[in-house]
Amino acid sequence: MANRSYLYVVDEIPGQGDPLKRVTGLSEWKWDVPLVHELLVSGSGRLVPSTIWDAPAMAILGDYDQGVANLERLFAQLPHDEETQRQIAEARNALNDPANRGRYLLLEVAEIHVLGVTDDDNPFPEMLTEAQGMVRDDEASVDSLIRYALGLPAEKRQQLTGSGSWANNLYFAPSGAPQQEPAAAPDAQPEVQPAPPAAAQYAAQTEQQAPQFPPPTGQPQQVLLVRPLANGAVQWGVGLLALIPFPFVSAIVAGIVMTAVGRSRAPATEAGERNRTNAANWGITYLISSVILIALHIAFLMTLDEYSSTFYPIGIPITIWFALSVTHVVLSIVGLVKASRGVVFKPIALPFFSPRAQVR
C-alpha cells in the first residue's frame, strides 16, 4: 500500500463538534505531498485535527477560493507548451466543477509525514513539526512557495499541476460522522484509562499551538500509518562504503554489503525490488572485478621485475580498478537518487540475480 497525501472539500471546520455534512474527495498523491496540494491550502492555512486518523494526528485546512486563486497565480507563470496547458486545463476542470467546489480544502498529510519520523514510539511531535512547516497563512509565504515551484525542473511539472491525481473516489476518506463533544466537567466523565506517556507529552507540546479537540471519528482502522515499502535506495546507498579511506578493503566491503542487502526479503514496491536486485548485481560485479584486478596488480608486482622502474605495464590493473571504483561511486549516487524517486536504475552488470515476483 502506498502512503498518500489526500485532498478533500469540506464545508465545516473539523474538530469544532459539528458533523462534517459534506466530504468530497478531490485529489490524492502517492509517496509525497505535491506542491499543488500545498498551494491549494495556502494563504489561510491552519492546523485542524485529522478527520481520518486518531488524535493527535493533524491536517491542514485552507479556504477553497483563496487556494484556487493562489494556484492560478502559479499557472499564469508556467510554460505555454501544449502538454503543460493540457495539465493546467485538467486541474481547472476539477477545481471549477460546481460539484467539487466548497468552502474549505482539507489536506490530510499524516500518511506522508509518518514516513520521515525517527522516533517510532512517539512519532507525533515530529509529524506536528512537519505539518506546521506546511502552514502558509500570509502572502509572503505563498510568494516564496510559488518561486520555489517555478524553479523545479520540467520533469516535476505534474507536482505543480496535479495531472493524473484529480478524482472524487480516493483510496480513503473521512466518514463525515459528528465529532465527539467534549465533556462539560471532569467529574462527569466515565472512568477511563490514563493517557499513554506519548500522548501526554504531545498534548503538552501542542497546548499553546492549537485548541484541544476530541479525537475525530473517521475510520482509522481501515488504513494504518505505515513505513513505506522498500524502494531500493538503501541498497544503492551502501555502495558509498567504497569511499572509506582503506584502499582495496573498502571496495571489497562495499561489494559484499551491496550484494547482501540487495537480496533483502523485506517488503518492497515493484520498482524497489528491481532497484535492489540491480544494486546486488552491480555490487557482485564490482566485487569480482575488484578482486581480479587487485590480484593481477599483486601478480604483476611479483613477476614483472624488469618493469619495476616504470609505472606501466605494472600499473595497468590498478589504473583500471581506480577507473572502475570512480564509476562505482557515480553509479551508487545515481542509483540512490533515482531509487529515492521511485525510478528504476539498471546499469550494465553481470545478471546474477533476478527480481523476485510479488514482493510485498
N, C-alpha and C positions, 0 to 999 in steps of 0.2 A: 504494500500500500504506500502510495506517495503522500508525503506531507504536503499540505496545500495552504495557500492564502485564499480566504473566502470573502467575497464582497456581496453584501445584501442591501436591499432597500427596505427601510422601516419608516413608520410614521410616529413612533413613540420613542422616548429615550429609555434605553434598558436600565433596569436597576432602580426605577422610581416607584415600583409597586404596581403599576398598571399593566394590563395584558399587552402583549405585542399583537395587536389586532391584524397587522399586515406584515408579512415577511416574504419578500420576493428575492429569489436568487438572481444575481446579475453577472458574476464572473468568478472564475477560480483559476489559480495558477500553481503549478507543481514546483516544489522544492525552493521557492523564493517568494518574496513579496515584490512584485513588479512595480516599477515607478508609476505606471498608470494607476495602480491601486493607491499608492501614496498620494499622488496628486489629487485624486478624487475625494480624499478626506482631508485635504489641506486647507489652510486659511481659517478654519473654525474648528479644527480637530480638538477632541478631548478624550480622555480615557473613561471608559464605562465598563461595568462588569461584563464578562463574556456571556453570551446567551447560548452558547453551545456547551462549554466545559465548566466544571465546578469551580467555584471560587477557590483561590484568589486569581484565577486567570483573567486577563483583561483584554478588551477590544478597543478599537478607535472609532469614534463617531464623528461625522462631519456633515455639514449642510449640503444637500444634493445640488442645488443650483450653483452654489459657490464652487463646489468641487468641479462641476462640469465647466464652469467659466475658466477656472484655472487650467484645466486640461486643454481647452480651446486656445489659450494663450500659447501653450506648447505646440499644438497642431499648426498654428499660424506660422511657426518658425521652422517647421520640418521641411525637408526637400519636397519638390513638386513632381518627382518621378511617379510613374504610373502605379508601381507597387505600393509605395508609401501612401499615396492618395487613396488607393483601394482599402488599405488597412484603416485609414482615418475614417473613410465612409462607413466601414463595418462598425467602428466604435460609435459613430454618431447615430447610426440606425438603432443600436441597442440603447443608447443613453436618451435619445429623443422619442423613443417609443412611449406613447401615453400609458401603456400597461406597465411600464417599468418605472416611470417617474414617481417620486415620493418626496417626503420631507427631509429624510436623512439617508446617508450612506453609512453602513456599518461594516467595518473591516475587521475580520477575525484573523489574528496573526499568531495565536498561541502555538499552533502546529509547526509553524516555521521557527519561531523563537526558541522552542524547546530543543531544536537541533544543535544550537550553539552553546548550551549550558555546560558548565564544567562541574557543577555540584548536582549529581543525580538525586541525592536525598532531599535537597531543598532547592529546586530549580526556579522558584517563583521570584525571588529578588532579582536574579539576572534577567528573567523574562520581563519583569516590570521595567527595568532599566532600558531594555531594547525597545519596548513599546513607547516609553516616554521619549526616546530619541526620535521616534517617527511622528510625534505630535508636532504639527506646524500650524500655529494659531495666529500668525501675523504675516503681513505682506513680504517682509524681508526674507523670512524663511521659505516662503513659496518661490520668490525670485531665485534664491540660492538653489532650490531643488530643480527649477527649470533650467538654470545654467548648467547644472551637473548633467541633466538629461541630454541637453544639446551636445555635450562633449562625448557622449558614448559612441562607440563605433557602429557602423551600419548594421552589423550582424546582430546587434541588440535592439534593433528598431521595434521588434514585436513587444519588448518590455515597455515601450512608450505608447504603443497603440492598443495593446491587449489583443492583438489579432489572434483569432482561434480560441479565445478564452470566454467569449460572451455567451452566456447560457442561463436559462431560468432554473433548470434542473441541475443543481450542484450535487457533489458527492455527499455532502452533509449539510443540514440546515437547522436553524432553531425551530423549536416546536411551536413557538408563539403562545405558550401557556402563560398564565399570570405569574408574576414574581411573588415570592412569599413575602407577606407583610412582616415587618419587624415587631417583636413583642412590645407591649406597652411598658412593662416593668420587668426587672429581672426575676422578682418573686412570683410572677405569673407564668413563667416558663416551665415546661415539664423538665424533669431531671434529664440531663444529657451528659455524655462523657466529656471530659475536658478536651479542649482542642490540642492536637499534637504540637510539639515544640516548633516544627517548621511553620505551621500556620500561624502560631502565636508570634513568632519572630517576624513573619511577613506583615502581619497586621500592625505591629508596632512601627515598622518601617514606612508603611503607607498611610498611617493615620493622618499625617499632615498633608498628604498629597491628594487624597480623594475621599469623598464620603464613604462611610462603611455601609455596604448594601448586603442584603441576604444573598445566599447562593442562588444563581439562576436555575431555571427549571427546564433546561434543554434536555438532550438525550446523550449525556457523555458516555453512557455505557456502550454506545454503538461505535464510537471512534476513540481510540486511545492515542495519547500523545506519545509517540514512539520515536526512537532513534531511526535515522534513515537506513535503508538498505545500502550495503557497501557499493561504492562507485568505482573502486579500483585506484583511487588517488593515493592511498597509503602504500599500496604495492609499488607504485612508481616512485613515490617519495623516498622510500628506504634505499633506492639506488644511489641517493646522495651520500650514503655512508662512504662511498669511494673518495669523498673529499677529505676524509680524516687523514691527517698527515703521517701515515705509515705506509710508505710505498709498497706495492705488491700485496701486502697483507690486507689493506683496506679494500682493494679491488676484489680479492677473493671473498672477503666477508660480505661485501655488497652483493656479489653474485649469488652467494649461498642464501642470504636473507631474502633477496628478491624472489628467488625460486621458491623458498619455503612459504613465505606469506602469500605469494601468488597462487598457491594451491589451497588457500584457505577455503573452508566449507561454510563460512558464515553466510547468512542470507545476503543476497546481492541483487541489484537490478540486472536486467539483461545486458545493458551496456557495461555495468560494473563487473559482471562475470567475464565478459570479453576483455575488458581492460586488464583485470588482474591476471588472466591467462596470458595475454600478450606480455605483461610485465614479467611473468615467470619464464616465458620463452626467451625474452631478451636477457633476463638475469642469468639463465643457464648458458646462453650463447656467449655472454661476456665472461662468465666464469671459465668455460672451457677454453676460449680464446686466450684469456689471460694466463692460464696455466701453461698452455702450449708455448706462448711467446716468451714467458719468463723462463721456462725450461730451455728453450732454444738459446736465449741470451746467455744463460749459465753455461750451456754446452759450448757455445762459440768462445766464451772466455777461456774455457779449459782446453780447447783444441786448436784454436787459430792463433798460436803464439807468434807467427810471423807477421801478424797484423796488429800486434799489441800496441804499437806506437801510433796507430791511427784509429779513428772512431769507427769508420766503416771498413769492412762489412760486419764487424762485430756488433756495431750499434744498430743494425737493421731491425732485428726483432724488437728491441726496446723502443725504437722510434715508432714502429707500427703499434706497439702496445700503448704508447703515450697518445697517439692519434685516436686509437680505439677508446681510451679512457675519456678523452675530451668528448668524443661522440656519445659515450655512455652518459656523462653528466648532462649534456644537452638533451638527450632523449628522455632522461629521467625528469628533467624540469618540464619539458613539453608534455610528457605523459601525465605528470602531476596536474598541470594547469588544465589540460583537456579533459581528464577524468573528473576533475572537480566541477566542470561544467556539463558533465553528462555526455561528453563526446567520446567516441571510441577512437583510441590511438593505437595503430598497429605498425610498428617499424619492421624492417626486414630482420628476421631472426629464424633460428632453427625451430621447426614446428614440433617440439617435443610434446606439447600438451594441447588439448582441445577444450573449448568451453564446455562446462557441464550443463546439461539440459535442466530446465525448470528449477533453478536455484532460487529459493525464496525463504 
